[in-house]
Amino acid sequence: MITEQAKIDHFYDMLVKKESNYEGIFYVGVKTTGILCRPTCPAKKPNKENCEFFETAQEALLASYRPCKRCRPLSSTSKLSNEVKLLVQAIEANPERKWSDKDFDKLAISATQPDANSKNNSA
């Protein structure tokens, strides 16, 4: 779960704006409903204090959130960047592997600067 307040504030703003560039960057768990959503979910947006943000859908699932039936956060979306699609494919091919920064480097994905990769890909 993401606990850094600056990230929480930023991700909540992106959630309210339904910012599609953040697909695959974060997921939101809604405490009052127990639902896991994508940043672009068409459902009514919860109050910030009712949100928990996660970097992966798996983290949210392990925190007992269930997938939203409207935005289907566990389904692939064509709006994902190539880097995120590549990462999802690699993880699904070997789900029990413990991933390291070196593994991401081999996939040509920066483990420390995800925003840089998504911006380069959206041009």
VENKADA-V512325 format. One line per field, one symbol per residue. phi: phi as a letter, one per 40 degrees, with the letter a starting at -180 (. if undefined). psi: psi as a letter, one per 30 degrees, with the letter a starting at -180 (. if undefined). burial: I if it has 24 or more other ideal C-beta (glycine too) atoms within 12 Angstrom, else O. A space follows every 10 residues. Layout:
# VENKADA-V512325
phi: ???
psi: ???
burial: ???
This chain:
# VENKADA-V512325
phi: .cbcdccdcc ccdccccfcc ccdgcabbbc dcbgbbbccb dccdcccdcc bbbbcbccdc cccgcbcccc cfccccbccc ccccdccccc cccacccccb dccccccgbc cbbccccccc ccc
psi: kkfjeeeeee eeeeeefhjf fgkfellkkj effgkkllfg kflkklkefg kkkkfleeee efggkkkkfe fiffklkffk leeeeeeeee effiffkjkl eeeeeeghkk ffieeeeeee ff.
burial: IIOOOOOOOO IIOIIOOOIO IIIIIIIIII OOIOIIIIII IOOOOIOOOO IIIIIIIOOI OOIOIOIIOO IOIOOOOOII IOIIOOIIOO OOOOOOOOOO OOOOOOIOIO OOOIIOIIOO OOO
